[in-house]
Amino acid sequence: MRLMVNADNTQSTGKRDMAGLLKTHGILPTQQRLLIARTLFDRDQHLSADQVMSQVNDSRDRVSKATVYNTLGLFASKGLVREVIVDPSRVFYDTNTSDHHHFYNIDTGELRDIDATMVRINSLPDLPEGTVAAGVNVIIRISNAGKQPHQA
């Protein structure tokens, strides 16, 4: 399945022209960006920059590490993907940009979606003066049963 942007700018799955998707979000569809977009939006998934680079470079085309990182940053800033920072050295790019949360398995490195309605937050602390809440992202770290969790 591929990501689609409907007339009302919402996203759904189905077949979509990647160049049109990028143009809709104000992104010039270069060959490298199109390769990265096809890799990302093949289905809803969570990929690191290294995983994207590996999958893109499995084809006959080559994309540099800098281009992958820059393109993922651009896609995130334009709202095409969501950056999920699970720890300072591990960032995933999530093609599901709807409101939701995550399970992160510290043993396997797998990131899985949690429907937003499954997590309830009753209140937030007072926000600093002059700010508004831009969102709440919950990451629940899990480990495989029978293993001692890593200490943070």
DOFI-608687 format. One record per residue (C-alpha): residue number from 0; x, y, z; residue in one letter. Coordinates in pm, 1 decimal, decimal comma, m for minus. Layout:
BEGIN
R  nr        u        v        w rest
R NUM        X        Y        Z    A
...
***
This chain:
BEGIN
R  nr        u        v        w rest
R   0      0,0      0,0      0,0    M
R   1    108,4    355,2    m56,8    R
R   2     40,7    677,4    123,8    L
R   3   m216,4    904,9    m37,2    M
R   4   m301,7   1263,3     31,8    V
R   5   m670,8   1328,7    m27,8    N
R   6   m816,2   1657,4   m152,7    A
R   7   m862,3   1766,5    209,9    D
R   8   m489,1   1702,2    275,0    N
R   9   m554,0   1392,6    488,6    T
R  10   m353,1   1078,9    432,4    Q
R  11   m483,8    734,2    342,9    S
R  12   m342,4    423,4    180,7    T
R  13   m374,1    330,2   m183,4    G
R  14   m175,8    370,7   m502,7    K
R  15    m36,7    722,4   m553,0    R
R  16    206,0    895,8   m778,0    D
R  17    506,2    976,2   m556,3    M
R  18    598,2   1286,2   m757,5    A
R  19    248,1   1422,1   m701,0    G
R  20    270,4   1345,9   m329,2    L
R  21    598,0   1534,0   m295,1    L
R  22    472,9   1830,1   m501,2    K
R  23    158,9   1847,7   m284,1    T
R  24    385,6   1900,4     15,9    H
R  25    602,9   2162,4   m156,9    G
R  26    893,7   1924,3   m222,1    I
R  27   1075,8   1915,2   m555,3    L
R  28   1059,4   1548,3   m669,0    P
R  29   1423,4   1473,1   m755,7    T
R  30   1523,1   1119,7   m854,1    Q
R  31   1680,0   1054,7   m511,4    Q
R  32   1377,3   1187,8   m321,5    R
R  33   1147,0    971,7   m533,0    L
R  34   1355,0    660,7   m455,2    L
R  35   1339,0    738,7    m83,8    I
R  36    964,0    814,1    m99,1    A
R  37    892,3    484,2   m278,3    R
R  38   1086,3    298,1     m9,5    T
R  39    913,5    476,5    278,3    L
R  40    557,2    481,5    151,1    F
R  41    543,7    123,4     26,6    D
R  42    341,4     58,2    346,0    R
R  43    301,3    203,1    695,5    D
R  44    632,6    132,7    867,1    Q
R  45    902,5    260,3   1101,6    H
R  46   1246,9    281,1    942,7    L
R  47   1575,9    426,9   1059,3    S
R  48   1783,8    633,7    817,9    A
R  49   2026,3    340,9    784,2    D
R  50   1738,9    105,3    697,6    Q
R  51   1610,7    349,5    434,5    V
R  52   1960,8    383,5    289,2    M
R  53   2005,4      5,7    278,7    S
R  54   1672,6    m51,5    105,2    Q
R  55   1720,3    233,4   m144,0    V
R  56   2071,2    118,5   m229,3    N
R  57   1958,1   m241,6   m281,1    D
R  58   1825,4   m121,3   m614,7    S
R  59   2050,2    m37,6   m906,2    R
R  60   2049,9    327,9   m802,1    D
R  61   2271,1    474,9   m530,5    R
R  62   2188,4    747,7   m280,2    V
R  63   2444,8    895,6    m42,7    S
R  64   2404,1    886,5    334,4    K
R  65   2386,7   1267,4    346,1    A
R  66   2106,9   1270,1     87,8    T
R  67   1907,4   1012,0    283,4    V
R  68   1942,8   1204,6    610,6    Y
R  69   1865,0   1539,9    445,7    N
R  70   1562,4   1398,1    262,2    T
R  71   1423,3   1234,1    575,3    L
R  72   1464,3   1562,7    760,6    G
R  73   1285,5   1744,8    479,2    L
R  74   1001,8   1488,6    473,2    F
R  75    963,1   1524,9    852,2    A
R  76    960,0   1906,3    837,8    S
R  77    691,6   1895,2    565,4    K
R  78    474,8   1649,3    761,3    G
R  79    518,1   1346,8    535,7    L
R  80    679,3   1138,1    809,6    V
R  81    702,6   1164,6   1184,4    R
R  82   1036,4   1145,3   1364,9    E
R  83   1023,7    910,2   1662,5    V
R  84   1329,1    946,7   1886,0    I
R  85   1345,2    634,3   2103,3    V
R  86   1684,6    723,3   2251,0    D
R  87   1957,5    975,8   2167,1    P
R  88   2120,4    739,1   1918,2    S
R  89   1807,3    587,1   1761,4    R
R  90   1556,6    773,4   1543,4    V
R  91   1280,1    613,9   1340,0    F
R  92   1082,8    773,5   1058,7    Y
R  93    717,3    678,1   1089,3    D
R  94    497,2    692,7    780,0    T
R  95    186,6    697,0   1001,8    N
R  96    147,6   1066,3   1084,1    T
R  97   m187,7   1032,6   1260,1    S
R  98   m209,9   1073,6   1638,1    D
R  99    m74,4    757,5   1799,1    H
R 100    186,4    628,3   2042,6    H
R 101    446,4    349,9   2037,0    H
R 102    581,8     37,4   2198,8    F
R 103    961,1     16,5   2162,0    Y
R 104   1115,4   m326,9   2223,7    N
R 105   1459,9   m259,8   2370,8    I
R 106   1569,7   m617,8   2295,2    D
R 107   1473,1   m632,8   1927,7    T
R 108   1471,2   m264,0   1832,4    G
R 109   1116,3   m301,0   1697,8    E
R 110    881,4     m2,2   1711,4    L
R 111    505,6    m71,2   1700,8    R
R 112    208,0    162,2   1691,3    D
R 113    m40,5    202,8   1975,1    I
R 114   m375,0    356,4   1887,9    D
R 115   m407,8    697,6   2051,7    A
R 116   m735,1    594,8   2217,8    T
R 117   m551,0    320,2   2411,6    M
R 118   m344,6    570,1   2614,5    V
R 119   m517,1    808,0   2854,0    R
R 120   m344,2   1112,5   2996,6    I
R 121   m562,6   1287,4   3251,1    N
R 122   m367,1   1609,8   3282,4    S
R 123    m49,0   1785,0   3182,3    L
R 124    164,8   2005,3   3404,7    P
R 125    131,0   2380,9   3368,3    D
R 126    307,4   2484,9   3051,7    L
R 127    575,3   2753,9   3057,4    P
R 128    438,2   3101,7   2998,5    E
R 129    394,7   3189,6   2633,2    G
R 130    379,6   2827,6   2511,6    T
R 131    110,6   2587,0   2394,2    V
R 132    117,0   2207,3   2382,1    A
R 133    208,8   2090,3   2031,6    A
R 134    135,9   1725,2   2107,5    G
R 135    203,3   1437,0   2341,4    V
R 136    405,6   1137,1   2226,3    N
R 137    420,6    831,6   2452,4    V
R 138    684,7    564,2   2400,7    I
R 139    642,6    255,8   2618,9    I
R 140    971,1     66,3   2638,9    R
R 141    924,8   m308,7   2661,9    I
R 142   1156,1   m608,8   2673,9    S
R 143   1103,1   m971,6   2585,3    N
R 144    949,9  m1182,2   2862,7    A
R 145   1207,1  m1360,4   3076,4    G
R 146   1479,1  m1101,4   3018,4    K
R 147   1588,5   m841,0   3269,7    Q
R 148   1502,4   m495,0   3137,5    P
R 149   1798,0   m271,5   3055,5    H
R 150   1850,6     m0,3   3311,6    Q
R 151   1829,8    353,6   3177,5    A
***
